[in-house]
Amino acid sequence: MPLFRLTLAYDGTDFRGWQLQRPASGRTVQGVLEEALTRLAGGGRVIVAGAGRTDAGVHALGQVASFDLPRDLEPDALRRALNGLLPDDVRVLDAARAPAGFHARKSAVSKLYRYVLDCGGVPLPQRRRFAGWVPRCLDEGAVQAGAALLLGRRDFASLASSGSSAKTTVRTVTRSDVTFDERGLTYEVEANGFLRKMVRSMVGGLVAVGGGALTPDALAAALEARDRRAWPAPAAPCGLTLVRVDYSC
């Protein structure tokens, strides 16, 4: 059977996350994609692997999925057919045949996430689906210092939420950048992999130091503690987007 690779974008607001849940307990991106592929396959289930298991409410601009399809279609025809079957909050941006052995998650070498956070003022209803919000302005210097602490190869056990099946909590963060504008901040983080709710926990830490609840030194100590109870609560899912997944081939 031909092996395919898709690049997907979706608004995660009305999904229970990426991963199909057994027993089914809500609408998932993997679920609606597999339903559409099953129709194209003539009724046999098509099992899809995703690069990132985004949580409920988290969005994607560059999620990658891979699967074997018991039907040979040209990639562009597959893209068009899926977009005709999928709901409006999911779209296939690109479809391609994948090399033998390719797996959307296992073959990934890095992922880039973006978090948009509005700070202070009144939260705008028009931004509630795609931006987090805190009621106060944050200290830019403290936030930048907190972001710098997250760079490098580290044990991120303090940021790991329960329910993770990861074999190790060590990850290598190659980018941890914050930019400020008149509305708030945008945080971009790239790493060779992420733990469950890790990016949202990173943002929670930045909010804590930016708001004065913790000093950068205290945040560094919380990271070294390797204890989730030492780290601030994660930020809301609505501000988070999986931007890109990179592969070596």
Secondary structure by P-SEA (a helix, b strand, c coil): cbbbbbbbbbccccccccccccccccccaaaaaaaaaaaaacccbbbbbbcccccccbbbcbbbbbbbbcccccaaaaaaaaaacccccccccbbbbbcccccccccccbbbbbbbbbccccccccccccbbbbcccccaaaaaaaaaaacccccccccccccccccccbbbbcbbbbbbccccbbbbbbccccccaaaaaaaaaaaaaaaccccaaaaaaaaaccccccccccccccccccccccccc
